[in-house]
Amino acid sequence: MNLRMTKQALKACQSLDAKQYRQVVTAILALLSNPEPHDSQPLRGATRGERRLDAGEYRVIYAIAGETVEVLVVGKRNGDEVYKIWHAWLNRKKGRPGALSSCAIRSRVSAA
């Protein structure tokens, strides 16, 4: 499986403290071996089969497209902030292909 992340998701991951970064990135990388873990939930009103996954204090919204896991939004679980970001992302990207870009996650995950 391949991994793609939106700019928002990548920036959100890069701005996390080490502990939260490890939790979120570990959860994202685990999606490559199991894209629909038992603790993920499909989103109501999702147009592309988007799902949500909790990782510590953060929520990851992602979609599976063939052999690619597309991480769309990473945000705090408190309130509905992450869903507002997701809806804003959907509204901006309607009809615009290429909204996702390939990326590399830095090796902070392995740091203790």
Protein Blocks (a to p, Z undefined) as FASTA:
>chain_A
ZZdddfklmmmmmmpcfklmmmmmmmmmmmmmmmbcfkbccdehianlpacddehjbccd
dddehjaccdfbdcdfehjllmmmmmmmmmmmgopghkaccddddfklmpZZ
